[in-house]
Amino acid sequence: MSNKGKTITYKEAFRRLQEIQGLIESNRLDVDELSGILKEASSLLKICKDQLFTVSEETKKILESIE
């Protein structure tokens, strides 16, 4: 995940997580790669979680404003 200075979108993070899942399921990673890939996956999951939380909060505010 070398997006230095670039904000990664939810879509990009999710796509990369799917790639990582495929790599893990294919058993093509050796032990040395696995640790790094899991750290990357953890960071991507946090990005997705944070973005989903933000959208959820914004949606609540919008819905409350129209009641």
N, C-alpha and C positions, 0 to 999 in steps of 0.2 A: 504494500500500500504506500506507494511513494508519490503522494499528491502534495508535495511540499508547498505550502501557501495556498493551496486550492481547497475550497470547501467541497467535500464529496456529497453528492445528492443521495437521497434515500434509494433511488432506483439504481444508482451505480453501486452503492454498498450492498444492496440486496443481490444484484447480479454477481458481484464478487463472492458473496457468501455461497451462492449456488455453485460457483466454480470450485470453491474450496470444498464444499460438500462432495462434489464429484471426484475431486482428487483423493479425498479421504476414503470414499467408498470404493475407489478403484484400486486401493492398496499400492499406489504408485509412489507414495512418499516414503522416504527413509526416516529413521528416527531423528536424524539431525534436522531435517526439514519440518518435521511434525510440530516441534515446539514453536518455531517461528510462525508457522501457518495458523496455529491455534491462537497465538497472541494477536495476529492480524484479525482473525475471526472475532475474537473478543472485542477488539476496538470497533470493528464494523457493526457488531451487535449493539454496542453502546450508541453508536451514531444513529442506527435505526430506531432504537428505543427512545432516544431523546427527541428525534424528529416526530415520531408518532405521538409522544406526550405533548409536544408543542402544538401539533395539529388538533389534538383532542381538546386542549385548553382553549385554543382559538375558536373551535367549533362551539364549545359550550358558551363562550362569551357572545358569539353571534346569535345563537339560539335564544339566550337570555334577553338580548337586546330587542328581539322581535316579539316577545311575549307581552 
